[in-house]
């Protein structure tokens, strides 16, 4: 991979981070919430509000406030929560770590299951295996997160089966086996949903690739069936799937609000719900920025994976 290609992608990442920080700060500034009013209560006097606004820097121009917030964020200081009066950074990073753990397990299972599943369906196109994979994929795509999560909750955590706990979270540092037991249902829910999307993508792309000229040329050169499938067909079929997987990383970090709420999982999505409900702007700003940067980093990794699979991309 060329150094120029890597530097260019890192520059785009930094530029994206700056633009995203401006958008996050700007959007939260126009929300109908006043930090001083929330801290002192609705019966606070104008004098008390003015003193607190001055102490918090809320009476300064928006550009100055943005600079103070950005400089603090760069050093890991996202301010103080209006709901708990505690520093925001430790709470957000703890919630982010839990969501990242959930995302890591889910994404790992999705990659291990969906890519072989899509490849097998493409190789057995029109047969029983293909029909079975297509049926399961369509079923997974059609079920919303809250429906699937609720069904699994009632079935696997209900009194009749009771295989998994219905809610809660245990740290892996405390008890790894119990932690896996508690995280199993959210992981299963997300794995089913994302596997349906990615397996359909891999199948569709691989069907097209198997009929392409360069695959036929590889067969005519006498290459083995395994080499043609793995090195030519599957490798080129993974390019669109990488984009979907990169977007799913951001979805898993912050977009699983419904799943985290159903299973009472204390991740970043659930933390953002609390911030929105309590108009906790510092917490909301930090959570939104972390989510946005997760998307940006995931897309950077997708670009690097693209370049590793297709060398032509580095020279475009």
Secondary structure by P-SEA (a helix, b strand, c coil): ccaaaaaaaaaaaaaaaaaaaaaaaaaaaaccccaaaaaacccccaaaaaaaaaaacccccaaaaaaaaaaaaaaccccccccccccaaaaaaaaaaaaaaaaaaaaaaaaacaaaaaaaaaaacccaaaaaaaaaaaaaaaccaaaaaaaaaaaccccccccccccccccccccaaaaaaaaaaaaaaaaaaaaaaaaaaaaaaaaaaaacaaaaaaaaacccaaaaaaccaaaaaaaaaaaaaaaaaaaaaccaaaaaaaaccccaaaaaaaaaaacaaaaaaaaaaaaaaaaaaaaaaaaaaaaaaccccccc
